[in-house]
Amino acid sequence: MCNCISEVEKRITEAIQKQNPGAIVTDVELQNKGLLFTKNDSLRVTLEFEGKLNVSTKSGAIRAKKVKQTMVLSKCPFCGVEYEND
């Protein structure tokens, strides 16, 4: 398992600190990640997406519907290492 998530968060913190000298940067955290409760409780990057579609109602009218889903990636998007499958 790679440690890209913590490395990327560290690099972001350093970049923000460099852009804002004198400031104290705290709590930089990637938002799209999830802890999967598996044998090794792995931390994985997730992607959220949403879309709109038109659906028919029982009366035959068309109405817009929003869909929102989360995908759990099988590989690290930063280094390409495949996550362990439990």
N, C-alpha and C positions, 0 to 999 in steps of 0.2 A: 504494500500500500504506500502511495506517495504522500508527501506532506505539502503539496502545492497550495492548498487552501490557506494554511498558516503562513507560508512563504509569500503568497500574493498579498495577504493582509498586511504583512510586515513591510513589503515594498510600497504599498499604498500609503501606509503610515509615514514612511520615510519621505515619500514624495510630497505629501501634504505638509510635513514639517519643514522641508526645504522651501516650499512655496510661501510658508508663513513663519519666518524666523521669529523667535521669541515666544511663539505660541506653544502650548503643551497639548499635543494631540493624544487623545484617548479614545478607546472603544471603536476602532475601525474594524468593521465586520462585513464580510460578503453577505448579502441578503438571501441569495438563492442557494441555500444549502440545507440539507436535512440529515438528521441523525436517524439511521435505519436501525431498528431494534432486531438485530440478527445475532448470530453466535459471537461476532466480534464487535457489535455495536458500531458499525462503520459510518463515517461522516462522508456524505456524497454531495456533489453539486446537483441541483435540480433546476429545471427550466419551467417557467410558467408561461402558458399561452392562453389567449382568449380569442374567440371568434364570434361572428354573428351569422345566424342562418334564419331563413324564413320557413315557418312550419304551418301546416294546415290545422285549424281548430276543428272540433266536431261539427260546427256549423258550416265548415268549408271556407271560412275566412282565413286570410293569411296574416300571421303576426310574426314579428321579429323576436328571436330568442338569442340570448347571450349564452355562450358556453365557455367555461374556464376549467383548465386542467393543468396538472403538474406532471412533468416527465422526470423520472429519475434516470440519470445518465449511467451507462454501463462502463464508460471510460472517463478518466480525468480530462476535462476540456483544455487543460493547460499543458500537460506532458504526454497525454495519450495512453498512460498506463491503465490497463483494464482493472476495474475494481474486482475484489474477490467475491465470488458467488457463494452464498451460504445456503 
